[in-house]
């Protein structure tokens, strides 16, 4: 019995070695036409409604957040000037804004209790969305050095935050004829909210951009990532407008092969 | 390429700033202030400051006490409305003492109805005023919590009793009327009031106001300040024209198990206490400006002329009689008294430190058959 199993095991090992060798060869053959670049960039943009609602009156502050992008992309020339690019990116599409609103629909929910209505005053919102993104893009060489790219992407969020507070204003509870409740700007006087758990894990959109290969190894890039899926799950109605992540990225690239 | 990157970077902030729409029209439709002009103001009003009536955002009834036999036909009202709103008299005439107004928001989509009354006020005749706490109903707007009315000398119902129930509603939207801090119960005969110190739940934690003591007082409760400046939410006192000498009534008291500080931390060795007291104060300063006592100065304001306090409140599950006298620290001015220049508040609270959000959840004070005994000024 023991001898038999050793025999079978030897056959499997030999077979594996042979197939692994041919598999590696296949992979090498497949990878040969692909060029691989590392991208390191910074994203700036916002998670915003398409067309600002009239209830948002003014943007008081827009703070930069650590919106880093680290990507590994593979590109293959297909025919003529056309090619295909794909890869994996790890990135944050975050923002921190402070806006003045008028008669803005809002709701705070905590432990099953709800306080909502129309708020006039200031709202601070912090968004953090670290995600893995898989783009698939068609590329077009404008010249030897410049390449345009366009295509869809899908993202999976590993870390999500959508929170903030309403302050220095007042809430009309329920509707504009409801009780007026003044909100101050100190903790305990303002209305904190946290809708992080309502943020979608999976997002998708369209990316458009350009790569500029300055030297053989180094290059620069600029992308515009236009989210087509709303930030929040569709059953979430508290934030009346659907918010779309629209971020531009600029950065440097380094060719690995 | 460099140029296009630069353009691109420029375009991003533009996406956010270029698309602000025109300011929407206002949706609010409140009377914030009623200013009563009269060519014979001294014959109509008790005090010049009575001509300016601040209206709470929760109020839709504005009652102004005027001298009996006042020439009301001399009165013309002026209204301060929320910006853009318009007002129309839809019923009655203020020159006849009562009018109903409809206020419509600037955008035309919202309206509120207000009743403004000028109530000729006779001198208080009875030496003993009874507060039996028999008249209550669910708040007319939401039907969520109880409000109380006092019985006036002519048999009509006044709105002089206030509670913090409207503030509790902000924190506990799902609470049933009987879950509120101030509720009616069956009393000695008829009804009594039960005040319970309640936990304000997750919202209370958010705004660091973790408990709501049950309270009831003569005055008004301004929900607008309930979060930002809670001490200013309780506005104590109603004008009163007799000299109060004694406060009597019946109570029951039960302490909640654990006294907690403002951060919700138990304080070992400390027990909760109920509070029953009355304050009589001059309602104008030397310059003639109106004075109101709030949560932070109801026992300390220099305008106070007399106080009566039930101390200590005993823990008891039997109706217990109390009978306390007003201690006067200042002489009363009969002319000021006649022109309703003094105000009175009577306050019941299930937690003595409830105003600063300290006390024991579950503390319970029941009150019934309150009497205010006054002397006739010679």
Interface residues (C-beta under 8 A of the other chain):
Chain A: X44 X45 X46 X48 X51 X52 X53 X54 X55 X56 X57 X58 X59 X62 X102 X103 X108 X110 X111 X112 X113 X114 X115 X118 X146 X170 X172 X173 X175 X176 X177 X179 X180 X181 X182 X183 X184 X187 X188 X189 X191 X192 X210 X212 X220 X222 X224 X246 X248 X250
Chain B: X1 X4 X5 X8 X9 X11 X12 X13 X15 X16 X17 X19 X20 X21 X22 X23 X24 X26 X27 X28 X29 X30 X57 X58 X105 X110 X111 X112 X166 X170 X171 X172 X173 X174 X201 X202 X203 X206 X207 X208 X209 X223 X224 X225 X226 X227 X228 X229
